[in-house]
Amino acid sequence: MFNDFVSQFWPQTIDGLAFGSIYALIALGYTMVYGVLRLINFAHSEVFMIGTFGAMVVPFVFGINTPLTGIALVGLILAMIAAGALASAGTAVALERVAYRPLRKRGASRLAALISAIGASIFLQELFALLVIPAVFDRPERGRIQMGLPRIAERQELFSIFGHPVMTHQVFVVVAAIGMMIILERLVNRTKIGRGIRATAQNPEAAVLMGVDINRIVQMTFLIGGAMAGVAGALYLLAYENTNYYIGFLFGIKAFTAAVLGGIGNLRGALVGGIALGLAENYGAIIFGSDWKHVISFTVLVLVLMFRPTGLLGESLQQARA
């Protein structure tokens, strides 16, 4: 077992960093919504799923089925990321308007909002299975369809660590995720919208008295969190070249685990929690086998809730300095 762990350590570390970066981007949506509304948006998993299909539309529409190079490749990647972000952001805003805002205006309980989130999640999943995928992608069968993306770029070794190759798509995913995290943190900490988000998270009543439009801030929170999930969806599609209508469930639960692990409501905690979870499940897979990968992830969630419910970093958006 020890020899297996040593021999697989670096390959699993590299793959864990890539998966963890995707978890982190999705977790940002959970973190932002929870920080502002104290709501676990379980429909966020389907926001990620829609981002993967939004990104897939671009090469599908243009009929690209062979690897590209140079400016054409860069343009296609940027277009796919933008399409995924727009699709997910639009979905998240629509969810807020339809599933959450009416409840908030009526002063409904958090349980009602949670039930609404679960219902919206199931609705979106079945909508794509029964209507969107058959209509847009010409897949009439209802079964669990695994849709593949044609390879748009050749996979190349960028460098190696102790003889283990690090591929271009793995580096791209990690760097892009960290870059988006930096952009989001600057947005929250240094812009007017960010100040409004932090003020609403700290004290909504005081924010209203200071002239903050709560509905606009909540809408922007969903839009930004949705865009992050859409970017994650595009990166996943580019790196692993497949998606399906039920992919959001597992990734959504793991991203929620990452958000709790890092400290839900904490933007940096989402990044730390995502990467930590990606590494933990890959290291656990070396020891216990790949079949135990999901068990390890949810065991981490239970242990964190039992022994450190505030997460690794603990500080929430509500406690951040406005």
Protein Blocks (a to p, Z undefined) as FASTA:
>chain_A
ZZmmmmmmmmmmmmmmmmmmmmmmmmmmmmmmmmmnopacfklmmmmmmmmmmmmmmmmm
nopabdcehjllmmmmmmmmmmmmmmmmmmmmmmmmmmmmmmmmnopafklmmmmmmmmm
mmmmmmmmmmmmmmmnopabfbdcddddddfbdcddfbdcehiacdfklmmmmmmmmmmm
mmmmmmmmmcmklmmmmmmmmommlmmmnopafklmmmmmmmmmmmmmmmmmmmmmmmno
pacfklmmmmmmmmmmmmmmnoghiaklmmmmmmmmmmmmmmmmmmnopklmmmmmmmmm
mmmmmmmmnojnopafklpcZZ
